[in-house]
Amino acid sequence: MKYTAWAVALTLAGLAGSMTAAKLPYTYVRLGQAADAAATLQGGTVLMGGGTDVDAAFAWMCQRSRGGDFLVLRASGTEAYNPYVRDLCTAAGAAPNSVATLIVPTAAAAQDSRVAALVRQAEAVWIAGGDQSVYVQAWKGTALQQALNERIAAGAPVGGTSAGLNVLTPFVYSAAASKGATSSQALADPFHRTMTFDRDLTAVPQLAGVIGDPHFAARDRMGRDLAFLCRVWAAGWSAAPRGIAVDEQTALLIDPAGRGTAVGSGSVYFLQAPGAPEVCAPLQPLTYRQVGVYRIEAGAASFTLPSWAGSGGTAYSVSAVQGALSASGGSIY
């Protein structure tokens, strides 16, 4: 297959590969064939924890997109994913018809019908890292959001890393403050100004009732994740909140039946709160006891989301008592 790179604005009707004279509110850079491809899809979801990308996760998505068009969504950055994904997928025996990056930085751009058309043509969608507050503020309630959720419902594999992971779960740590919350801040006050939340940017059925977090052990995020569960409960979103947290250089691969396996070099953590926290209030240290944790690593371990049960991993519990963490097994990670 011959590949040619070009930066194009595809018209809604013709989807032709040529630069338009007018400046567009978005950027689209495509590598591969100009004509759209149709493929029989095999759904799946990737939650990647940030840091170095995990090659095996992209190969898995490409195999499930069956040689179709692979789209990278982001609000800023470059098209650097294009050759990386193309080469990985080709090596995995699932050469894509095209790999494209669509940069959508504003709500006005996300409302553009041409953006929605580009998303609807994708057989796989990847949400890059960046700033999830921009994704929430610029994409929610737009034509882009609608088109993305249509593709997920149609069975197109979808994935995201770092901020892209955050917005794939229905409950979203939106990071609307200038800096993300640390565990010490969240444990001391679960309603700290950095603890901002939103919900339902995307609709991945297998992730119902979950809040996600990347960069987990490397940035010591267990404390803030217990505070996330407290806030989900306080918002009335769930009576027994759940979380999925993923280490850097690690990805969780979830099939359409909800069975998840890990690839990469770290761990994936599944958190289950027992119900209501004891103390979850502004300006008060968090007390939330006996939050169940199941940790899996790459290999034979797996976790089934519908039953919220794992195999081959490690089960333990973590508690926050007046803002101090402890774990039944000694180590919180």
C-alpha positions as CSV (number, residue, x, y, z in Angstrom):
1,M,0.0,0.0,0.0
2,K,1.4,3.4,-0.9
3,Y,1.1,6.1,1.8
4,T,1.1,9.8,1.2
5,A,0.9,12.5,4.0
6,W,-1.1,15.6,3.5
7,A,-2.9,18.2,5.6
8,V,-6.4,18.5,4.4
9,A,-9.8,19.9,5.2
10,L,-12.3,17.3,3.9
11,T,-15.6,18.7,2.7
12,L,-18.7,17.1,4.1
13,A,-19.9,16.0,0.7
14,G,-16.8,15.0,-1.2
15,L,-14.3,14.3,1.6
16,A,-11.6,15.2,-1.0
17,G,-7.9,15.4,0.0
18,S,-7.0,19.0,-0.7
19,M,-6.3,22.2,1.3
20,T,-9.0,24.7,1.4
21,A,-8.3,28.4,0.9
22,A,-10.2,29.5,4.0
23,K,-8.6,29.0,7.4
24,L,-10.4,26.1,9.2
25,P,-11.2,26.0,12.9
26,Y,-9.6,22.6,13.1
27,T,-6.6,20.8,11.7
28,Y,-6.8,17.5,9.9
29,V,-3.7,15.6,8.8
30,R,-4.1,12.2,7.0
31,L,-1.6,9.6,6.2
32,G,-2.8,6.9,3.8
33,Q,-5.5,6.5,1.2
34,A,-7.7,9.4,0.3
35,A,-10.8,7.3,-0.1
36,D,-12.8,6.2,2.9
37,A,-12.7,2.5,3.8
38,A,-15.5,0.4,5.2
39,A,-14.7,-2.5,7.5
40,T,-16.5,-5.0,9.7
41,L,-15.6,-3.9,13.2
42,Q,-14.7,-5.8,16.3
43,G,-15.3,-3.5,19.3
44,G,-13.0,-2.9,22.2
45,T,-11.7,-0.2,24.6
46,V,-8.2,0.7,25.6
47,L,-7.4,2.7,28.8
48,M,-3.7,3.7,28.7
49,G,-2.0,5.2,31.8
50,G,0.2,7.7,30.1
51,G,3.9,8.0,29.7
52,T,5.5,5.9,26.9
53,D,2.8,4.5,24.6
54,V,2.2,0.8,24.7
55,D,2.7,-0.7,21.2
56,A,0.6,-3.8,21.9
57,A,-2.4,-1.7,22.6
58,F,-2.4,0.1,19.3
59,A,-1.8,-3.2,17.5
60,W,-4.9,-4.6,19.3
61,M,-7.0,-1.7,18.2
62,C,-5.9,-1.9,14.6
63,Q,-6.7,-5.6,14.4
64,R,-10.2,-4.8,15.7
65,S,-10.6,-2.0,13.2
66,R,-10.0,-4.5,10.4
67,G,-7.9,-2.3,8.0
68,G,-10.2,0.7,8.3
69,D,-9.5,4.3,9.0
70,F,-7.8,5.1,12.3
71,L,-8.4,8.5,13.8
72,V,-6.5,10.3,16.5
73,L,-8.5,13.0,18.3
74,R,-6.9,15.8,20.2
75,A,-7.3,19.5,21.2
76,S,-3.7,20.5,20.6
77,G,-0.4,19.0,19.5
78,T,0.8,17.4,16.2
79,E,0.2,14.5,13.9
80,A,3.1,12.5,15.4
81,Y,0.9,9.5,16.0
82,N,0.2,9.0,12.3
83,P,3.3,7.2,11.2
84,Y,3.7,5.5,14.6
85,V,0.2,3.9,14.4
86,R,0.5,3.1,10.7
87,D,3.8,1.3,11.2
88,L,2.7,-0.6,14.2
89,C,-0.5,-1.7,12.6
90,T,1.2,-2.8,9.4
91,A,3.7,-4.8,11.4
92,A,0.8,-6.5,13.2
93,G,-0.8,-7.6,9.9
94,A,-3.6,-5.0,10.1
95,A,-2.4,-2.3,7.8
96,P,-4.9,0.6,8.0
97,N,-6.5,2.3,5.1
98,S,-5.4,5.6,6.7
99,V,-4.2,7.1,9.9
100,A,-5.3,10.6,10.6
101,T,-5.1,13.2,13.3
102,L,-7.9,15.6,13.9
103,I,-7.1,18.6,16.2
104,V,-10.3,20.2,17.6
105,P,-9.4,23.0,20.0
106,T,-12.6,24.8,20.6
107,A,-16.4,24.3,20.9
108,A,-16.9,26.1,17.6
109,A,-14.6,23.7,15.9
110,A,-16.3,20.7,17.6
111,Q,-19.7,21.9,16.3
112,D,-18.4,22.0,12.7
113,S,-20.3,19.5,10.6
114,R,-17.1,18.5,8.7
115,V,-15.5,17.5,12.0
116,A,-18.5,15.2,12.8
117,A,-18.2,13.7,9.3
118,L,-14.6,12.9,9.8
119,V,-15.3,11.2,13.1
120,R,-18.1,9.2,11.6
121,Q,-15.8,7.7,9.0
122,A,-13.4,6.3,11.5
123,E,-13.1,2.6,12.2
124,A,-11.0,3.2,15.3
125,V,-10.7,6.4,17.5
126,W,-7.8,7.3,19.8
127,I,-8.0,10.2,22.2
128,A,-4.5,11.6,22.8
129,G,-3.2,12.9,26.1
130,G,-3.3,16.6,26.9
131,D,-5.8,18.5,29.1
132,Q,-9.1,16.8,29.8
133,S,-10.6,20.1,31.0
134,V,-10.3,21.3,27.3
135,Y,-11.9,18.1,26.1
136,V,-14.8,18.5,28.4
137,Q,-15.3,22.3,27.9
138,A,-14.7,22.2,24.1
139,W,-16.3,18.9,23.1
140,K,-19.2,18.2,25.4
141,G,-22.6,19.0,23.9
142,T,-21.3,19.3,20.3
143,A,-21.5,17.5,17.0
144,L,-18.1,15.9,17.7
145,Q,-19.4,14.3,20.9
146,Q,-22.4,13.0,19.2
147,A,-20.4,11.5,16.3
148,L,-17.9,10.0,18.7
149,N,-20.5,8.2,20.7
150,E,-22.2,7.0,17.5
151,R,-19.0,5.3,16.5
152,I,-18.6,3.7,19.9
153,A,-22.2,2.4,19.7
154,A,-21.5,1.1,16.2
155,G,-18.6,-1.0,17.6
156,A,-15.6,1.0,16.6
157,P,-12.7,0.3,19.0
158,V,-11.9,3.4,21.1
159,G,-9.0,4.2,23.3
160,G,-7.2,7.0,25.1
161,T,-4.1,7.8,27.1
162,S,-3.7,10.1,30.1
163,A,-6.3,12.8,29.6
164,G,-7.8,10.6,26.9
165,L,-8.3,7.9,29.5
166,N,-9.9,10.4,31.9
167,V,-12.7,11.2,29.4
168,L,-13.5,7.7,28.4
169,T,-15.0,6.8,31.8
170,P,-18.5,8.2,32.4
171,F,-17.5,10.0,35.6
172,V,-14.6,12.4,34.8
173,Y,-12.0,14.1,36.9
174,S,-12.1,17.2,34.8
175,A,-9.0,19.0,36.2
176,A,-10.6,22.4,35.6
177,A,-8.2,24.1,38.1
178,S,-4.8,25.3,36.9
179,K,-3.1,22.2,38.4
180,G,-4.3,18.7,39.0
181,A,-5.1,17.5,42.5
182,T,-2.5,15.7,44.5
183,S,-3.3,12.9,46.9
184,S,-2.3,15.0,49.9
185,Q,-4.7,17.8,48.9
186,A,-7.6,15.4,48.1
187,L,-7.2,13.5,51.4
188,A,-7.0,16.7,53.5
189,D,-10.1,18.1,51.7
190,P,-12.0,16.1,49.1
191,F,-13.6,19.3,48.0
192,H,-10.3,21.1,47.4
193,R,-10.5,23.6,44.6
194,T,-8.5,21.3,42.4
195,M,-11.1,18.5,42.7
196,T,-13.4,19.2,39.8
197,F,-15.7,16.7,38.1
198,D,-17.9,16.3,35.1
199,R,-19.6,13.3,33.5
200,D,-20.8,11.6,30.3
201,L,-18.5,13.0,27.6
202,T,-18.3,9.5,26.1
203,A,-20.6,6.5,26.4
204,V,-18.6,3.2,26.6
205,P,-21.1,0.6,27.9
206,Q,-18.4,-1.6,29.6
207,L,-17.3,1.4,31.7
208,A,-20.7,2.2,33.2
209,G,-20.4,3.6,36.8
210,V,-16.6,4.1,36.7
211,I,-14.2,7.0,37.2
212,G,-10.7,6.6,35.7
213,D,-7.2,7.8,36.5
214,P,-3.9,7.5,34.7
215,H,-0.2,7.9,35.9
216,F,-1.3,6.1,39.0
217,A,1.6,4.7,41.0
218,A,4.2,7.1,39.5
219,R,2.3,10.1,40.7
220,D,1.1,8.5,44.0
221,R,-2.6,8.9,43.2
222,M,-4.2,6.3,45.4
223,G,-5.3,8.9,48.0
224,R,-6.9,11.2,45.4
225,D,-8.7,8.2,43.9
226,L,-10.3,7.4,47.2
227,A,-11.3,11.0,47.3
228,F,-12.7,10.7,43.7
229,L,-14.9,7.8,45.0
230,C,-16.1,10.0,47.9
231,R,-17.0,12.8,45.4
232,V,-18.8,10.4,43.1
233,W,-20.9,9.3,46.1
234,A,-21.5,12.8,47.3
235,A,-22.7,13.8,43.8
236,G,-25.3,11.1,44.0
237,W,-23.9,9.4,40.9
238,S,-23.3,6.0,42.5
239,A,-24.1,4.5,45.9
240,A,-21.0,2.2,45.7
241,P,-18.5,4.0,43.5
242,R,-15.9,2.2,41.3
243,G,-12.6,3.3,39.8
244,I,-10.1,2.1,37.3
245,A,-6.6,3.4,37.7
246,V,-3.7,2.6,35.3
247,D,0.0,2.9,35.7
248,E,2.2,4.6,33.1
249,Q,3.5,2.5,30.2
250,T,0.5,0.2,30.8
251,A,-2.8,-0.3,29.1
252,L,-6.0,-2.1,29.9
253,L,-7.6,-3.9,26.9
254,I,-11.3,-4.4,27.4
255,D,-13.3,-6.6,25.0
256,P,-17.0,-6.1,24.2
257,A,-18.0,-8.6,26.9
258,G,-16.2,-6.4,29.5
259,R,-13.2,-8.7,30.1
260,G,-10.0,-6.7,30.6
261,T,-6.4,-7.7,30.4
262,A,-3.2,-5.7,30.9
263,V,-0.3,-5.0,28.5
264,G,2.8,-3.1,29.2
265,S,5.1,-2.8,32.2
266,G,2.9,-1.7,35.1
267,S,-0.4,-2.6,36.8
268,V,-4.1,-1.8,36.5
269,Y,-6.1,-1.3,39.7
270,F,-9.9,-1.8,40.1
271,L,-11.3,0.0,43.1
272,Q,-14.7,-0.8,44.7
273,A,-16.1,1.4,47.5
274,P,-18.2,-0.5,50.0
275,G,-20.8,2.2,50.1
276,A,-20.9,5.6,51.7
277,P,-17.8,7.2,53.2
278,E,-17.7,7.9,56.9
279,V,-16.5,11.5,56.4
280,C,-16.7,13.2,53.0
281,A,-17.2,16.9,53.6
282,P,-15.5,20.2,52.6
283,L,-12.5,21.2,54.7
284,Q,-12.5,17.9,56.5
285,P,-9.9,15.0,56.1
286,L,-11.4,12.0,54.3
287,T,-12.4,8.9,56.1
288,Y,-13.3,6.1,53.8
289,R,-12.6,2.6,55.0
290,Q,-12.2,-0.8,53.3
291,V,-12.2,0.3,49.7
292,G,-11.6,-2.9,47.8
293,V,-8.6,-3.0,45.3
294,Y,-7.9,-5.7,42.7
295,R,-4.5,-5.3,40.9
296,I,-3.6,-7.0,37.7
297,E,-0.4,-7.0,35.7
298,A,0.4,-8.1,32.1
299,G,0.2,-11.8,31.7
300,A,-2.4,-14.3,32.7
301,A,-4.4,-12.0,35.0
302,S,-7.7,-10.6,33.9
303,F,-10.7,-8.7,35.3
304,T,-14.3,-8.9,34.2
305,L,-16.1,-5.6,34.6
306,P,-19.8,-6.7,34.6
307,S,-19.1,-9.0,37.6
308,W,-16.4,-6.8,39.0
309,A,-14.2,-9.8,39.7
310,G,-10.7,-10.7,38.7
311,S,-8.5,-13.8,38.1
312,G,-4.8,-14.2,38.6
313,G,-4.4,-10.8,40.3
314,T,-4.0,-9.5,43.9
315,A,-6.9,-8.5,46.1
316,Y,-6.5,-6.2,49.1
317,S,-8.2,-3.1,50.7
318,V,-7.2,0.5,51.2
319,S,-8.6,2.8,53.9
320,A,-8.3,6.5,54.5
321,V,-8.8,7.5,58.1
322,Q,-8.7,11.2,58.9
323,G,-6.7,11.7,55.7
324,A,-4.1,9.0,56.3
325,L,-3.9,6.0,54.0
326,S,-3.2,2.3,55.0
327,A,-3.6,-1.0,53.2
328,S,-4.5,-4.5,54.3
329,G,-1.4,-5.9,52.6
330,G,1.0,-3.2,53.8
331,S,1.6,-1.5,50.4
332,I,-1.1,0.7,48.9
333,Y,0.2,-0.2,45.5
